[in-house]
Amino acid sequence: MSNLSPQLGYLLKHAQSLLHLRMDEALKPLDLTVSHYSCLYRLRLEPGISAAALARRTFVTRQSMNVMLQQLIDRELVTRPAQADSGRALPAVLTPAGDAALDAAQALVDAVEQRMLSALTPGDSAALARGLAACVDSLAE
């Protein structure tokens, strides 16, 4: 039997899976999923973003994004015009209720992230963030 260490990629995927699970658990009382949270978060950063761009930035398909946006519109957390001003894109924006929901969700997500990083020193956390950013940059090239 060999003493092989887990591969870094596997550890990253395992951490990502557990982070997603814990975030879903935390967001459940708000009747939000991680995907809903990601959508609301991106809409705060980029109000008026198209659904296609929003899908790319939140790692879901365009079809899934259209379904999710409709769910958020039905809950009055997001609004979109019935017709585009120009082109085909219908820009989505947060409503005041969406802003409040995102604030509540952000507090829950922040607590999960703090739990995830609790065994690390602030220096270790900063080094991890820098390392992961460098990995993303390398793979994105």
Secondary structure, DSSP 8 states (H G I E B T S, - for coil): -------HHHHHHHHHHHHHHHHHHHHGGGT--HHHHHHHHHHHHSTT--HHHHHHHHT--HHHHHHHHHHHHHTTSEE--SS-SSSS----EE-HHHHHHHHHHHHHHHHHHHHHHTTS-HHHHHHHHHHHHHHHHHHH-
